[in-house]
Amino acid sequence: MAARTSRSSAKDRPSYRCTECGWTTAKWLGRCPECQAWGTVEEFGGAPAVRTTAPGRVTSAALPIGQVDGRRATARSTGVDELDRVLGGGLVPGTVALLAGEPGVGKSTLLLDVAAKAASDQERTLYVTGEESASQVRLRADRIGALSDHLYLAAETDLSAVLGHLDTVKPSLLVLDSVQTVASPEIDGAPGGMAQVREVAGALIRASKERGVSTLLVGHVTKDGAIAGPRLLEHLVDVVLHFEGDRHARLRLVRGVKNRYGATDEVGCFELHDEGITGLADPSGLFLTRRDEPVPGTCLTVTLEGRRPLVAEVQALTVDSQIPSPRRTTSGLETSRVSMMLAVLEQRGKISQLGKRDIYSATVGGVKLSEPAADLAVALALASAASDTPLPKNLVAIGEVGLAGEVRRVTGVQRRLAEASRLGFTHALVPADPGKTPAGMRVTEVADMGEALRVLPRRVRREAPNEEPPHK
């Protein structure tokens, strides 16, 4: 009798659940240990009974892997070559891809263009917007020329309505903008909450796999740049793409973070303009300034975005400081690495006037150089600006610089040199042992900063403005 009472009281004991992520516990807590949200743990009933799952009927028999038909996983082009490059050839039927990026970077513009180009007589496309009205999306479609008779548009925020549109339209491609604005009435919590995002993503993934529909989901990001919502969302989808770019620049990059059907080191380049967004098969022209004569404080390098080499320009400017603490301003470069190059130049390169001058360094075209292979170009641009001496014309510099002043090897030197040679550059500074070099290019191997600084032409120092010329 006592044992029965104990089991009954355990069954009737209340349990608590987080309204944001669905985490359950036997006692109340002020903060959810799973999603770290405050005040979201609420009582919702008795403790769940423990159940075991019995073996059931299988949906399809297991086959030897050699007998599985792989033709069903053939990729279909999206109509946008740069996006196909990142996806590994296109979208496989049943694929669910997540595209995340900051507000205003151009996610909706890109996917509306993809939806229009993917629509055809045999393939319908459904574009569902939860953030805008249908008329607003139509205005954008008129502006960028994304109109098609086989592109269907709906403004919905209810998950059941979205699934209903799938049954009615029967599309081959579904674009949902965005997953954080759609909610299920069966789940407690506001749209965008962890429980809602998990339920919406799970339902769309099941529908995509059952119907063979390719799905593109737009995702929000947090202030730190991470994808908003539960981490489970990135695990569930097949492809995760990051849409990057400075809103004040034209360049946009689509970077693959996860891809079950292709490589994750591919990058697609796009140019955002008033008429929409277009792919850039050769984007290096955005990062260069065409000049007839070289200018002091500029140096060219070749960076690798994924497996794609891009020629970029580094600019530097040094001026006399008017304050006790000189300024150090960077744009497109990591401030810490620029500071390291200044220390190396002062200590190893014997350039002492940098410590008391304002230093400004930047890249051209909005490209961000974060890899160490740009160290040598940054150091040479700073040295050129400090001496007011231009570097030789058609010179590119590739290499990582250590604190001891040595120039270290980097990956992909041959691909970088081939890209520089294709664009007409004839001289390159590289670390030792670069491998096979392009024909017609003079490649100079440098071991340290001392050897690298020898490319600066010798010139007589300019007289200071407050000094009088010597009497003859």
C-alpha distance (Angstrom), angle and dihedral (degrees) to the residues before:
residue distance angle dihedral
M1 . . .
A2 3.79 . .
A3 3.80 90.8 .
R4 3.82 90.7 52.0
T5 3.81 90.9 50.8
S6 3.80 90.8 49.7
R7 3.82 91.8 51.7
S8 3.81 91.0 47.1
S9 3.79 93.5 51.1
A10 3.81 91.5 48.5
K11 3.81 90.0 51.9
D12 3.80 93.4 49.3
R13 3.82 93.7 45.9
P14 3.84 109.2 117.2
S15 3.80 121.1 -117.3
Y16 3.78 131.3 -157.6
R17 3.79 132.6 -132.7
C18 3.78 134.6 -167.1
T19 3.79 110.0 -119.2
E20 3.80 91.5 -150.6
C21 3.80 104.5 50.2
G22 3.83 104.2 8.6
W23 3.82 96.1 -118.0
T24 3.83 111.9 158.3
T25 3.79 132.1 -151.8
A26 3.79 138.3 170.7
K27 3.82 94.5 -123.0
W28 3.76 135.8 41.4
L29 3.81 120.2 -96.9
G30 3.76 129.6 -176.0
R31 3.79 92.9 -139.4
C32 3.80 127.8 38.1
P33 3.82 109.9 -122.7
E34 3.83 90.9 -152.9
C35 3.84 103.6 53.1
Q36 3.85 98.2 12.9
A37 3.82 91.7 -127.8
W38 3.82 119.0 149.9
G39 3.79 123.5 -130.6
T40 3.79 96.7 6.3
V41 3.84 100.1 109.5
E42 3.82 109.1 100.8
E43 3.79 136.1 168.6
F44 3.79 113.3 -103.0
G45 3.82 107.9 168.9
G46 3.75 143.9 -72.0
A47 3.75 123.1 -15.0
P48 3.80 112.2 -83.2
A49 3.76 115.4 -101.2
V50 3.77 116.9 -114.3
R51 3.80 111.4 -111.4
T52 3.78 134.1 178.5
T53 3.79 125.5 -143.9
A54 3.79 116.1 -123.9
P55 3.83 121.6 -150.8
G56 3.80 111.3 -87.4
R57 3.76 140.6 -172.1
V58 3.79 114.7 -63.3
T59 3.80 119.7 -125.2
S60 3.81 95.1 -142.6
A61 3.76 132.7 7.2
A62 3.79 119.5 -105.6
L63 3.81 112.6 -106.9
P64 3.79 133.9 -167.4
I65 3.79 106.7 -91.5
G66 3.80 91.5 -117.8
Q67 3.81 90.5 61.5
V68 3.81 95.5 53.0
D69 3.81 111.8 109.5
G70 3.80 106.7 -118.6
R71 3.80 94.7 -176.7
R72 3.79 90.2 85.4
A73 3.80 88.6 67.5
T74 3.80 94.6 59.1
A75 3.78 111.8 134.2
R76 3.81 120.2 -120.8
S77 3.79 119.3 -149.6
T78 3.79 118.2 -110.0
G79 3.80 91.8 -149.8
V80 3.83 91.4 -112.5
D81 3.80 110.6 97.1
E82 3.81 96.5 -159.6
L83 3.80 92.0 52.6
D84 3.80 90.4 46.7
R85 3.79 88.3 54.2
V86 3.81 91.5 57.6
L87 3.82 94.1 42.3
G88 3.79 92.5 51.4
G89 3.81 97.9 -107.9
G90 3.81 102.2 -26.9
L91 3.78 141.3 -56.1
V92 3.80 120.4 -35.6
P93 3.85 113.6 -141.3
G94 3.80 108.3 -94.9
T95 3.80 93.5 23.4
V96 3.80 118.1 142.4
A97 3.82 112.5 -158.1
L98 3.80 126.7 -174.5
L99 3.83 118.6 -150.2
A100 3.80 113.6 -168.2
G101 3.79 131.0 179.8
E102 3.77 145.6 137.5
P103 3.81 121.3 -71.8
G104 3.79 113.3 -81.4
V105 3.80 96.0 15.0
G106 3.83 92.1 117.4
K107 3.81 106.8 -98.1
S108 3.81 95.4 137.4
T109 3.81 92.3 44.6
L110 3.79 92.4 52.1
L111 3.80 95.8 46.8
L112 3.81 93.5 45.1
D113 3.80 88.0 54.6
V114 3.82 89.9 48.0
A115 3.82 91.3 49.0
A116 3.80 91.7 52.7
K117 3.80 95.7 46.2
A118 3.82 93.3 45.8
A119 3.83 92.4 53.6
S120 3.81 116.7 96.3
D121 3.79 141.8 147.8
Q122 3.80 90.6 -80.2
E123 3.83 99.1 34.9
R124 3.81 124.7 53.4
T125 3.77 123.0 -159.9
L126 3.81 127.0 -151.6
Y127 3.81 120.0 -158.2
V128 3.82 113.5 -167.6
T129 3.80 117.4 -171.4
G130 3.77 123.8 -167.4
E131 3.79 98.1 171.4
E132 3.82 101.3 51.2
S133 3.77 138.7 34.0
A134 3.78 120.8 -103.4
S135 3.81 90.8 -109.6
Q136 3.82 91.7 55.4
V137 3.79 91.1 52.6
R138 3.81 89.7 47.8
L139 3.81 90.6 55.3
R140 3.80 90.4 53.0
A141 3.80 90.3 47.5
D142 3.81 90.1 53.5
R143 3.80 91.0 49.9
I144 3.81 96.6 50.2
G145 3.80 96.6 33.7
A146 3.82 95.5 -114.6
L147 3.80 99.1 146.1
S148 3.79 125.0 132.9
D149 3.79 134.6 158.5
H150 3.80 89.1 -132.3
L151 3.81 95.6 51.9
Y152 3.81 111.3 97.6
L153 3.79 121.8 -161.4
A154 3.81 129.3 -158.8
A155 3.81 133.9 169.7
E156 3.81 108.2 -146.2
T157 3.80 138.1 148.5
D158 3.82 98.2 178.1
L159 3.80 117.5 92.0
S160 3.81 94.0 -146.4
A161 3.81 90.4 53.8
V162 3.81 91.1 51.0
L163 3.81 90.4 52.1
G164 3.81 88.5 47.9
H165 3.81 90.8 55.2
L166 3.79 88.8 52.4
D167 3.81 90.3 56.8
T168 3.82 92.6 46.0
V169 3.82 102.0 43.0
K170 3.83 97.6 30.8
P171 3.82 93.6 -155.3
S172 3.78 128.7 -173.2
L173 3.81 91.4 -144.8
L174 3.80 128.3 37.4
V175 3.81 122.2 -167.3
L176 3.82 116.0 -168.6
D177 3.80 117.4 -169.5
S178 2.94 101.1 -145.5
V179 3.80 135.0 -1.3
Q180 3.83 91.1 -160.8
T181 3.83 93.0 61.4
V182 3.82 98.1 54.5
A183 3.80 120.3 83.3
S184 3.79 137.5 -176.5
P185 3.83 117.8 -130.5
E186 3.80 89.0 -144.8
I187 3.82 93.1 65.0
D188 3.79 126.0 68.4
G189 3.79 118.0 -127.1
A190 3.77 139.5 62.1
P191 3.83 123.2 -70.9
G192 3.78 110.3 -83.2
G193 3.79 93.7 31.8
M194 3.77 118.9 129.2
A195 3.79 94.7 -107.8
Q196 3.81 92.6 48.4
V197 3.81 94.8 46.2
R198 3.78 90.5 49.4
E199 3.80 93.0 50.1
V200 3.82 95.1 44.8
A201 3.79 93.2 47.8
G202 3.79 92.5 46.2
A203 3.81 93.1 50.5
L204 3.81 93.4 48.0
I205 3.79 92.2 47.1
R206 3.81 91.0 52.3
A207 3.80 91.3 47.7
S208 3.81 92.3 48.0
K209 3.80 93.6 50.7
E210 3.82 93.6 46.1
R211 3.83 95.3 47.1
G212 3.82 98.7 33.4
V213 3.81 90.8 -121.9
S214 3.80 119.6 154.6
T215 3.81 109.9 -132.9
L216 3.80 130.3 -159.9
L217 3.81 114.5 -165.4
V218 3.79 123.2 -166.1
G219 3.81 113.2 -142.3
H220 3.79 132.6 -165.4
V221 3.78 123.7 -130.6
T222 3.80 131.8 -140.9
K223 3.80 124.9 -119.8
D224 3.82 88.1 -91.7
G225 3.81 91.4 57.3
A226 3.83 96.0 -108.3
I227 3.80 121.2 130.9
A228 3.80 109.9 -91.3
G229 3.79 119.5 -122.1
P230 3.78 133.1 38.9
R231 3.78 118.8 -23.7
L232 3.79 86.3 -126.1
L233 3.81 88.2 75.8
E234 3.81 91.8 67.6
H235 3.80 90.9 47.7
L236 3.81 93.8 51.2
V237 3.80 99.3 50.5
D238 3.80 122.9 75.3
V239 3.80 98.7 -135.8
V240 3.81 131.5 29.9
L241 3.80 117.8 -166.3
H242 3.80 129.1 -177.4
F243 3.79 118.9 -149.8
E244 3.80 108.6 -152.5
G245 3.76 137.0 178.3
D246 3.77 145.8 115.5
R247 3.79 110.2 -92.7
H248 3.81 89.5 -139.2
A249 3.82 92.5 56.0
R250 3.79 132.0 65.2
L251 3.79 97.1 -130.7
R252 3.81 120.1 99.5
L253 3.80 125.7 -180.0
V254 3.80 127.7 -159.1
R255 3.79 107.6 -158.0
G256 3.81 123.8 -169.4
V257 3.81 112.9 -132.3
K258 3.80 98.6 168.2
N259 3.79 128.5 13.0
R260 3.78 125.6 166.8
Y261 3.81 91.4 -171.8
G262 3.80 102.8 44.1
A263 3.79 148.8 2.9
T264 3.80 122.4 -47.6
D265 3.80 96.8 -147.9
E266 3.80 97.4 73.8
V267 3.80 123.4 110.2
G268 3.80 128.3 -164.2
C269 3.81 119.3 -151.2
F270 3.80 123.2 -148.7
E271 3.78 136.8 175.7
L272 3.80 118.1 -139.8
H273 3.81 115.3 -151.3
D274 3.80 140.3 152.1
E275 3.80 93.7 -80.9
G276 3.82 94.2 51.7
I277 3.77 133.6 -90.5
T278 3.80 128.8 -42.6
G279 3.79 133.0 -173.3
L280 3.79 120.3 -110.2
A281 3.78 114.3 -143.9
D282 3.84 90.0 179.9
P283 3.82 108.4 26.4
S284 3.82 98.5 163.4
G285 3.81 91.1 99.1
L286 3.81 90.0 69.1
F287 3.80 91.6 61.8
L288 3.79 99.7 49.4
T289 3.78 135.0 76.7
R290 3.79 113.0 -145.3
R291 3.80 112.1 -136.4
D292 3.78 134.8 166.1
E293 3.80 92.3 -142.4
P294 3.82 130.6 29.1
V295 3.81 118.5 -102.5
P296 3.82 125.8 -145.2
G297 3.80 114.6 -103.7
T298 3.82 98.0 31.5
C299 3.79 128.7 109.0
L300 3.80 132.9 166.8
T301 3.79 127.5 -135.9
V302 3.80 138.2 172.0
T303 3.79 117.3 -121.8
L304 3.79 128.0 -169.9
E305 3.80 117.3 -129.9
G306 3.77 100.4 -171.4
R307 3.80 102.4 -48.4
R308 3.80 94.2 -28.0
P309 3.82 118.5 100.8
L310 3.81 115.8 -142.7
V311 3.80 126.6 -173.0
A312 3.81 110.1 -134.5
E313 3.79 134.6 -179.8
V314 3.81 125.1 -131.1
Q315 3.80 118.6 -157.8
A316 3.80 128.6 -166.6
L317 3.79 134.7 -178.0
T318 3.80 129.5 -171.9
V319 3.80 124.4 -167.8
D320 3.79 135.0 169.0
S321 3.79 110.5 -83.9
Q322 3.79 120.4 -121.9
I323 3.81 94.8 -165.3
P324 3.82 132.0 62.0
S325 3.83 92.5 -113.2
P326 3.83 109.5 51.6
R327 3.80 117.3 -135.3
R328 3.80 123.1 -108.6
T329 3.81 109.9 -164.7
T330 3.80 125.1 173.2
S331 3.81 134.7 179.9
G332 3.78 120.7 -172.0
L333 3.81 91.7 -1.5
E334 3.79 131.7 89.4
T335 3.80 109.3 -103.3
S336 3.80 92.3 -145.0
R337 3.81 93.6 55.7
V338 3.81 92.4 46.6
S339 3.81 89.0 52.2
M340 3.80 89.4 50.8
M341 3.80 91.3 52.0
L342 3.81 90.4 50.4
A343 3.81 90.1 52.7
V344 3.82 92.1 47.9
L345 3.81 92.2 49.1
E346 3.78 92.2 49.7
Q347 3.79 96.6 44.9
R348 3.82 103.4 30.8
G349 3.79 101.2 22.9
K350 3.83 94.6 43.4
I351 3.81 93.1 -130.3
S352 3.78 101.3 145.2
Q353 3.80 103.3 170.2
L354 3.83 94.3 73.0
G355 3.80 95.3 79.3
K356 3.81 94.7 65.3
R357 3.80 98.9 41.2
D358 3.80 134.1 83.0
I359 3.81 110.0 -106.4
Y360 3.80 123.6 -153.7
S361 3.81 120.8 -179.1
A362 3.80 130.6 173.6
T363 3.78 146.0 153.6
V364 3.80 127.9 -120.2
G365 3.80 123.5 -113.2
G366 3.79 98.6 15.1
V367 3.81 95.8 -76.1
K368 3.81 115.9 149.7
L369 3.79 117.6 -138.3
S370 3.79 110.6 -159.8
E371 3.80 102.9 145.7
P372 3.83 119.0 97.6
A373 3.82 91.4 -122.9
A374 3.82 88.2 83.1
D375 3.84 93.1 59.8
L376 3.80 94.9 94.6
A377 3.82 92.6 50.3
V378 3.81 91.3 48.6
A379 3.81 91.9 49.6
L380 3.81 93.3 48.1
A381 3.82 92.0 47.3
L382 3.81 89.9 52.5
A383 3.80 92.4 47.0
S384 3.79 91.1 47.5
A385 3.79 91.2 50.9
A386 3.82 92.8 47.2
S387 3.82 93.0 52.3
D388 3.82 93.9 36.2
T389 3.80 87.3 -129.4
P390 3.81 121.9 133.1
L391 3.76 120.8 -131.4
P392 3.82 118.6 -119.2
K393 3.78 116.0 -77.5
N394 3.83 119.5 -96.7
L395 3.83 92.9 18.9
V396 3.81 124.7 144.9
A397 3.81 125.0 -172.7
I398 3.80 123.6 -153.3
G399 3.79 126.6 176.8
E400 3.79 148.1 87.3
V401 3.80 117.0 -102.9
G402 3.80 120.7 -145.8
L403 3.77 127.9 -152.7
A404 3.81 89.9 -104.1
G405 3.79 88.7 60.1
E406 3.80 95.2 -107.2
V407 3.80 120.8 140.4
R408 3.81 109.6 -130.7
R409 3.78 130.9 -156.6
V410 3.79 120.8 -100.0
T411 3.79 132.9 -162.8
G412 3.79 123.8 -91.4
V413 3.81 98.2 20.8
Q414 3.81 92.7 151.8
R415 3.81 92.6 51.6
R416 3.79 90.6 48.2
L417 3.79 92.8 50.1
A418 3.80 91.8 47.0
E419 3.82 90.6 54.3
A420 3.81 91.8 47.7
S421 3.80 91.1 49.4
R422 3.81 91.2 48.8
L423 3.80 90.0 56.3
G424 3.80 92.6 50.7
F425 3.81 104.2 -98.6
T426 3.79 112.4 146.9
H427 3.83 105.5 -174.4
A428 3.80 129.8 51.5
L429 3.81 135.8 179.4
V430 3.79 111.1 -148.9
P431 3.83 138.3 161.1
A432 3.78 120.1 -93.5
D433 3.82 120.7 -67.1
P434 3.82 100.6 20.1
G435 3.80 94.1 170.3
K436 3.80 123.4 -136.6
T437 3.79 111.2 3.3
P438 3.83 128.7 -157.7
A439 3.78 118.0 -92.2
G440 3.78 114.2 -103.0
M441 3.83 95.0 23.8
R442 3.79 121.3 111.3
V443 3.79 106.3 -138.3
T444 3.81 117.3 -166.7
E445 3.80 118.5 -163.3
V446 3.81 114.9 -145.4
A447 3.79 125.4 -170.3
D448 3.80 99.8 -169.5
M449 3.78 143.8 2.9
G450 3.80 91.9 -89.7
E451 3.80 91.0 64.1
A452 3.79 92.3 42.0
L453 3.81 93.3 53.8
R454 3.79 90.5 57.1
V455 3.81 89.6 79.4
L456 3.80 88.1 72.4
P457 3.83 106.8 97.7
R458 3.79 115.3 -120.4
R459 3.77 114.8 -111.4
V460 3.78 136.3 165.8
R461 3.80 113.3 -95.4
R462 3.74 114.2 -107.4
E463 3.75 115.5 -111.7
A464 3.77 114.7 -107.9
P465 3.84 113.7 -107.5
N466 3.79 93.0 -119.1
E467 3.81 94.9 51.2
E468 3.75 123.0 91.8
P469 3.78 117.8 -134.2
P470 3.81 114.0 -105.9
H471 3.81 117.0 -95.2
K472 3.73 116.6 -110.9
